[in-house]
């Protein structure tokens, strides 16, 4: 079987793709294997093992439910008896346990949100890996995404074999006893993460925990997002880079100091790496890297020579047998793809004498091999990230990661010494992060690509592999042509919206608030009407969650770089709260408000700082946004109240007339009836369906066919009211509402138009 394990592994991978995409690729894999056998490139034993591998993993991999249900599950009290099967996550603001039910063997996520900022450590001492627990709480099914591009928490849990969760109100509702042997190592990891801040600064401790122990919870979220946007997040995940440094440190300490022979040092590595994999959090990337080193050492001690390609293939199969859900883990996918790509280019790397060019090649291959998967998950690619990786990877490899191990291993040194090194690290690392931020500010030209088809993946990886083969054969001109085709494929896919005759109007589901995005055909313009946010009544400060979780991912998933015009109807946070975050990100070119709109002083200052101009419009004025005309119908005069001063817009999109009403009341509706003879095919129901709006005579005069209601699920206001719904139904108006349908899209192309809801009816 030597030299054939990669074919067995690829057969398993094809089985996984078949399950994931719900395609039966048995014919494809059979033809491919038959061709290899007929051309005498495959012997009978690897042929049979490859077929068995496909059939086994095809039935072994679990299908993940793809359809997100719109059903609202009511919470019900329940008692769960089971065992903690994953390392508990104990943080200041949240505690998470995964408990396997003793009877059904179902995995259940147990979540507790402390009332206070800090949890008493003595209250969590019984929450140990392997402990038997009795949990009292409310069982619920996690909600899935309700908008395009939004992170789907429900799917995330399903890919971990977790279908439901229990929310507990107090730690006393969790009674646990006992622990497994493995808990000792997990507890050691918890001690290491908690003790690091005692000897060094919190800033440095956060990086120690992230880069040595695999816990990035203490890192600033803005830093994590910056690394994600620039394709640097692999540095924050413990992987082959970190394992290589660990092995190097052990060999330097043991062999260079003549403390041990190579054989004994290899035995130390063999014993230490599995322990370190647990201490580092047991993520797939660290498991892959550790397993490959361990397997290499074992086979070498057994005097069995195997290729790196065989080793990675065997580890791939073993990890999937260990956990079949690992195939869905992004870290697993990235780690194996990058390692596989580097192995394929090892001959190319061996022909290059310059270390600089070797690092450049590795950075290039690492980025290109995971690019389609990265686009699938994040819809974003920074072309300059390859060059940035060229600078940042050596910086972390040579300076940061060794420094982090130094702080952890030599924490017993006097505080004065640690403090001096701490200051040195902070001074240098702060400047390095400032450099990345500077690059982000001045060279932020991302490509947004989304909704990748299977044909894109096939074409991309076909060109990529063929180009690598040509490099291995020394045919550099043909390899360059292959990479050029890759670039054209990528740029062409990113440019598709600019060649598409389709346009859309999307009512995003942001809960109790409004956010509409209008995309004109051929991407001639992108316009928003309102950009609401969540907030608390205590401080009336908007949260960035709606922008970060819904608006921003939607824009990226649609290839939208910026909003050409943002109409804010009035001063309520559920209509304008996300504006400041959008302005800070530089995605808003211009804001339109009424003459009577009163800006908060802090928001006005932020708009000026980010150079976002504000245009004021009056009733009767026509606003032209790249040929899309919006007529302002209200407010005619200052009503001294935000809702009543709502900006009302009339426009025609996709052959239909539209009326956006903000939160106006019945009085303003009746005024518009007197001032204008307006008919609107589609109306945005005012004030989320409150009975203070939507006068029956007004709705009747509009002769609307469809109504959009933006409203939160189980909101405390009782929106939309029964009265408004009955009026709409009596008038025969079709109703689309975000609490039931999620995001709603009106899609048009030429004279043809239709509606689509994100959640099934």
N, C-alpha and C positions, 0 to 999 in steps of 0.2 A: 504493500500500500504506500510505500515511500514515494513522495512526489505527487500523490493523487488526492490527498486529503482536502485540498481546496475545491475539488469538484464535488466531493460529498458535502462540504460546507455550503457551496453555492446551490446545491439541490435543496438543502434545508432553507436557505434564504429565499429561493423561488417559491417554496411552500408557504413561507411567511407572507410574501407579497400576494400570493393567491388568496390567502385568508383575509388579509388586510383590505384588498381591493375587491374581494368577492369574485375573483376570476379563477377559473379552473385552468391552470397552466400545465396540466399533465401532458397534453399533446406537445407543447413547446419543449418541455424538459425531455420528453421521450425522443423527439426528433434530434435534439442537440446531443443527447447521449448516444443515440444510434449513429449519428454522424461521426462522433469521436471514436466509437468502436469500429465502425466500418473503415475509417482511415487509419486504423491500427495505432491510434493515440491513446486508447483506453483499453485496458485488459478486462477480462471477465469479472474478476473479484471487485475492482473499484466500480465497474458498471452496476453490478448487483447492489453494492452498498449505497451507491448514489440513488438508485431507484427506491431502495428501502428507506433511505433518508428522506426523500421527498414524500413518500406515502406516509411515513411515520409522523413527520412534523406537520404535514397537512392536516392530520387528525389530532395532533398534539397541541398545536397553537390554538388558543381560545379566540373565537370571533368576538369582536367588540361591537356592541349595539351602536349603530351609526345614527339612528333617528332619535332626536331629542324630543321627548314628550312634553306637551304643553300642560299636562295634568298637574294640578296643584295638590301636593300630598299634605294631608293634615297631620300634625304632630300627634303622636299617641304615646302614652306612658308605657314603658316596658322594662323588663329586667333581663339583663344579658349576663350569662355565666360562661366564662371562657378564659383563654390564656393569652397573655401579651406576647405577640410573635414578632414584633419589631422593636428596635430601640426607641423608648419613649422620647418624645420631643418636649422638653420642659423649658419654656421661655417665660419672660416676665408677663407678657400679655396673652399667652396661649399655651395650653398643654394638649398634646395629641398622643393618643394611644391607638394601636391597631390590635384588636382583640379577636381571636378566633373562637367562634361559638362552639361550646363542647358538644352540642347536639347536632347542629346542621353543618358544622365546619365552615360556615360563612365567615368572611372577614368583615369586621365592622370598625369604622373609624369612630373613636370616642374623643369628644372635644369638650374642653372646659375653658371658659374665658374668665379669668379672675376679676373680681370687682375692683381690687386695688392694683397698683402698678407692680407690686412685688408679691411673689408667692412665698409663703413660709417654707423653707427647705424641709423642715420636719414633717410637713403635711404631704410631701411628695416622696418620702423615703421608701414607701412600700411599692411605688410604681417601678417595678423592675422587669427586665426582660425575662420571659418565661414564667412570670408570676400568674397564679390562678386568681381571677377577679370576679366579683359580682358588681355589676354596674346598674344603677337605677337612673333612668333618664327618659328623654323623649326621642323616639326613633323618627327619622325623616329621611327622605331621599334627596340627595344633593341636587340643586338646580343646575341645569346645563346652560350653555350659552344661549342667548336670545338675540344676538346680533352677529352679522358677518364679521369675521376676524377676531371676535371676542374669545378670550381664553375660556375653555370649557372645563370647569372644575369637575363636573359629573363624569365626563369622558376620562379626565385625568385619573380619577379614582377607579373607574372601571378598568383602566389599563394596569391597575395595581390589584385587580381582583376584589375591589371593594365596591359594593353596590349601595350601601346605606351607611348612615352615621347616627350616632346618639349624642345629643347635647345634654350635658349635666349642669345642674345649677350650683352645685357645691362639691368640693373635694370629698366630703363625707359620703357622697353618693357613690364613690368608687372604693370598694373594699378589696384589697389585694393581699396575697400571702405567698411567700416562697419566691424562688428565682431559679434560673437555670445556670449551668456552669459558665456559659458565655456572658452572663451578666457581669461577671468580674471585670472583663475587658471593656465592656461598654461603660461600666461605672468608672473605670480608670480614665476612659476618654472624657467623661463628664468632669472628673476632677481636674484633668489637664486643661480643659477649656475654661474652667472656673478659676483656676489658680494662676493662670498666665497674667491677668491684670494686676496681681499683687506685686509683682517684681518689675513690671514695665508699664508704659503708658497704655491707656485704653486704646489709643489709635494703633499702636504697634501690636497689641494683643489681638485686635480684630483681624489683622493680617496673619498673625501666627495661627489663629484658629482656622482661618480660611485655607491657608496654603499648606499647613502641616496636618491639621485634624479634620479638614473637610467641612467646617462649619462656618458659612459666610453670613450668618444671621446678624453679626455685629457690624458688618461692613455697611457703609452708607449706600442707600438704594440708588442714589444718583451715580455712584461709581459703578455699581453692578450694571445699571442700564447703559452707561457709557461703554463699558466693556462688551456688552451684548451687541450694541449698535455697530461697533467697529470690529466684530469678529474676534474679540480677545477673551471671551468668556471661558474658553478652554483653559486659559492660564489659571483661572480661579478654581477649576475643577481638578482635583488630584488625578494625575494620569501617568502616562509613561515618562513624561518629563520629570515629575517628582520622584517616581520610583527609581529612575536612572540616577538621580542625585542621591537618593537614600543608599542605593547599592554602592555608588561611588564613595560616599562618606564612610561606609562600613569597611570597604576595601582599603581606603586611605588610612583609617584609624587602626586597622588590624594588620595589614600587610606591610605598609610603608614603615610602620613603627616596629616591624618584625615581631609583633605579638603573636601572630599565627601564620601558618602556611596557607597557601591558596585553597587547599582542600578543606581545611578547617574553617577558613573564612567563608567558603561557599556553603558549608553546613550552617554557619550562623545566619547567613542570608536566607537559607532554606527555612530555618525555624522562625526568623524574625518577620519575613514578609507577610505571611498569613496573619500574624498578630497585628502588624501595621495596617493591613487592609481593614481589619475591624476597627482599629483606633482612628482610621481616616474616614470612617463612616460607611464603609462597605459599598460605595457607589460602583456601578458597572465598569467605569473607566479604570478605577484603581484595582478592581478585581481582575480585569483583563490584563493590565500591566503586570501585576504581581504573579498571576497564574502563568504568564508567558515566561517570566524569569525563573520561577520555580520549576516549570516543566523543562526548560533548557538545562538547568543544573542537574535535575534528576536524570535526564537522558544522557547528559555528558558523563555523569558518574557511572551510568550503565554502559558507557562507550557505544551509545547509539547515535549515529550522526543523522540529523534531520534538518531540513531547510526551514528558515524562518516562516515561509509560507505554510508549511505543514503545521508548524507549532501554532500559529495564529488560527488556523482552521480547526485544529483539535480543541483549542481553548474556546473557540466560538461554539462548537458543538457541546462541550462540557457545561458551559455557563447556561446554555439554553435548556439542557437537561436538568440543571440545578433549579432554574426558575423560568418557566415557559413565558411568563409575562415580561421577561427582560427584553424581548424582541421589540417591545413598544417604547422602551426607555431611550430618550434622545441621547443621553450620555453613552449608552451602549452603541447606538448607531454611529455617532460621531467618532468614538474611540476606535472602533473596528475599521471604519472607512479610512480614517487618517493613517492608521498603522498599515492597512492593506496597500494604500497608495504609496507609502514610503517604501514598503518592501518591493513593490513592483519597480521602483526607480532606483534600487540599490546599486545596480550596475552603472547607471548614469552618475550617481553620486560618487562611485568609486573612481570614475574617470576624471572627476573634477578635483584638482589639487588645492584650490583656494577654499579656505574655511568660509570666507564671506559668501562665495557663490554657492557653497553647499547649504548654508543657512537660507539663502535666497530661494534655492530650489525646494527645500523642505517646506518653507513658508508658502511658496506658490502651490505646490502639490497639495498641502494640507488644506488650503483654502478652496482650491478648485474641486477636490474630491467630495467635500461636504456641501458644496454650494447649492445644489438642488434641494437637499434636505433642509439646509438653513433657510432657503426661500420658502419652503413648504411650511415651516414652523413660524418664521418671523417676517416673511414677505419683504425682506430688506437685505441689500448687499452693498457694502461700501467698496468700490473698486480700488481705492487707495489702501484698503485694509491689509493687502499683501505687503506693501512697503512698510506700513506701520508695524506689522508683525515682525518684520525684519529687524526693527529697532527694539521693540518691546520684549520679544522672546529672549534674546541674549541678555537683556537687562535683568529679567526675572530669573533666568537660568544661572547667571554668574553672580548676581548680587542679592536679589530679594529672597529667593527661596533658601539658599544657604544661610542667609542671615536669620531667617525664621527658625530653621533647625537649630542654629546656634542659640537663639533666645530660649528655646524649649529645653535643649539638652544641658545648657549651662546656666539654668535659672538659679543654681545654688551659689553662683559667684556673688561677691559683695555688691550691694545695691549701687555703689558709686561707679563700679565698672559697667554694670548693666545700664545705668542711667546715661553714661557717656556714649555707649553704643546705640542706645535708644535715640538720643538726640541726633547722632550721626545718621541713623536710618531715616528718621522723620524728615530731616533737612533735605536729604537726597530724594526720598520717595515722594515727598510733597512736590518737588520740582518736576519729577517724572510725570505725575498725574496732571500737573498744570500743562505740561507739554501735550499730553493726550487731549486735554480740554481745548488747548490752542488749535490743535489739528482739527478738532471737531467744529470749532467756531469758524475756521477759515477754509477748510477743505471738505466741508460736509456736502457731498454731492452723491447721495445714495441712489441706487436703482431700486424701485419698488416693483416687485413681480409677484403675482398671486395667482391662485386657481390654476396651478400647473397641471397640465394634462399628462396622461401616461406616455403619450407620444413624445412630449418634451423630455421626460426622464430617459426614455429609450434613445432618442437622438443625442442627448447630452452625453450620456455615459458611453455610447458607441463612439462618438468623436473623441472623447477623453481617452478611452482605452486604446483606440487605434493610434492616437497621437503618441501615447507612451510607448507603444510597440515600435513605432517608427524611430523614436529616440533610442530605444534599445538596439535597433538595427543600424543606428548611425545615419538615418535618412532625415536630417534635421530640417530640410526645406519642406518635406511633406508633413513633418511634425508641426512645423510653424503654421502650415496651411490648416491643419486640424484644429489647432488652438485658435486660429483666426475664425474658423467656422463656429467654434464654441462662443467666441465673443459676439459674432453676428447673431447667433441664435439667442443669446441672452439679451442683447440690446433690442433685437426685434421683438422679443416677447414683452420687454418692458415698455416698448412703444405702441403695443397693440391698442390701448385706449385712445390713442391719437389718430387711429385709422378706423375706429369703430363708429358706425352710424347709430349705435344704441345710446340712449340717454336714460337716466334714472332719477326718480325722486324717492328718497329713503327717509322714512320716519323711524329714527333709532329708538330702541327701547332703553331709556335711561332711568326708568322708574317714574316717579312723580315729577316730571319735567319735560321740556320740549327740546328737540334737536332734530332739525330737518336738513338733509344734504341734497342739493340739486346738482346733478352732473350732466352738463350739456353734451350733445353728440360731438364726436371728434375731439373731446376734451377741450372745447373752446372756452369753457369756463366752469368753475365750481363755486357754488353759492350755498350759504347756510342761512337758515332762518332759526334763530335762537341756538344757544349752546348752554343748556342748563347744567347744574351740578347738585350733588348732595350737600347737605349742611346740617348743623345742629342748631337748635333754637337757643341754646345757652349763649353761644358767642356769635352766631349768625355769620360764621366764616365758611366760605366754600371749601369743599374737599376736592383734591385733584383726581379722585378715584374714577369719576365718570370720564374725564378726559383720558386718563392713562389706560383704563380698562376697556372703554367702548369707542370713543371718538377717534383717538389716535390709532388703535388697531384697525378700525374700519378704514380710515384714510389710507393706511399702508396696504391693507388687503385689496384696495381698489386702485392702487398706484397713484394716489393723490398726494402731491407734494405740498400744496398750499391752498387755502381758501381765498378766492379772489374777492369775495364780498361776504360780510357777515352782517345780517340784519338782526338787531336786538330789539325785540318788541317792547319790553319794559323792564323795570328795575328789580324784579323778583329774582332771587338766586336760582330758582328752578328754570330760569330762562336765560340768564347771563353768567352764571357762576363759573363756567369753564373758560370764559374769555381770557382771564388773566394768565392761565396756564398755556393757552394757545398762543397768546401774544409773546410769552416768554420763550416758547419754542420757535417763534418766528414763522408760524404757519398761517397767519392772518395778514392779508395785504391791506384791507380797508374795512372799517366798521361803519354801519349806517344806523342811526337812531332818529327818533322824532325830535322836534323842536323842544318838547317838554320833558325830555329824558334828563334825569339828574344823576350824574356820575358820582360814585363814591370817590373821595379825594385820593385814596390809595390806588384805586383802579385807574383813575385818570393819569396819575403819575406813572404807573407801570406801562400804560399805553404810550406815553410820551417817551419813556426810556427805551422802549422797544420799537420806536418809530412807526407806530401803527396810527395812520390818520383816521380821524372821525368825521363823518359827513352827516349833517343834520338835514332832514327832509320834512316837507310839509304836505298836508292833505292836498290832493290834486296834482302833485308832482309825479312825473314819470322818471324812474331811474333805469338807465340803460347799462346793463352788465354784459358786455361782449355780445350785444344783440338781443339779449333776453330782457324784455321790458317788464318792469314792476310798477304798477300804479298804486300810489299811496291814497287810501280812502279815509283813514282816520289816524290820529285824532284831529278834529277840526278846531277844537279849543282846549285849553288847559282845564282838566277836570280835578286837578289837585290830588289825584289818587293814581297809583301806579297802574293797577289793572285797567281802569277806565281810560287811561292814556296810552293803552297798548297800540303799537303800530300795526295797522291792518293793511295787508298787501294783496293786490289782485294781479294775476298773471295768467298767461296761456303757455302750457307745457305739453308737448306730445299730443297736440290736437285737443286737449281738454283745458277748460278754464278752472282756475284754482283760487281759493280764498283762504289766506292765512290770517287768523283772527286774534292771536295772542290770548289774552285773558279778559277780553271786553265783556261787559254785562249786557243785559237785555236792552237797557236804555240806549247804548251805542249801536246795537243792532238795529233798533227801530229808527235811529237817526240816519243810518246808512240807507235804509229803505226809502227815506224821504229824499235824501240828497242824491242817491244814485239808483239807477234801475239795473242792479247787478244780478246776473245769473252765474252760478258756479257749478260746474259738473262735480267738482270735488271740494269739500270744505274740511278745514281743520277745525273741529269742534272746540269752541272757546272754553278756557278755564277747566280743561280736563274732564268735561262733562258735568260741571256743576250746574245745579238748577238755577243759579243766578244768571246763567246765559242760556243760549239756544231757545229763544222764544219761538213757539210753533209757527206763528205768522211769518217770522223772518225766515225760518228754514223752508217754509212752503214757498216763499217768494223766490228763493234761490233756485228751486227746481233741481237740487243736487241729486246725483245718482249714488255717490259714495261719500262716506264720512270717515275721517281719521281722528282717533282719540288717543292722545298720548297720556298714559295713566299708569301709576304704580300698582303692583299686585297687593291686594289686601291693605290698601292705604286707609289711614285713619279718617279721611275726609268723606268716605263713602262715594268717591268718584269712580265711574260715572254714575249719576243718580238714576234711579229707576224711571223717574219722570222723563229725563232726556232720552233714555234708550227707547222707551215706549213711543215717544214722539217720532223718533227716527224710523222706528219700525212701522208705525202707522203711515208715514209718508213713503214707505217703500225704499228707504235709503239703506244701501248696504254699509255695514259697520266694520271697520278695521280698528282694533284696539291693541295697544302694546302689551297689556297685561295678559291677553289671551293668545295673541298671534306673534309676540316678539316684534322684531323689526319688520316693517311692511315696506315693500318696494313697488313703485309704479314704474314699469319698464316700457320704453317705447322705441320703435324703429320705423321711421317713415310714418305711414298711416296706421300701423299696427301697434297696439298697446295692450298691456296686461298687468295684472297684480300678482305679486308673489309674497307669501308670508314666510318668515324664517322658521317659525314653529308650525307643525302640522295642525290643521283645523280639527 
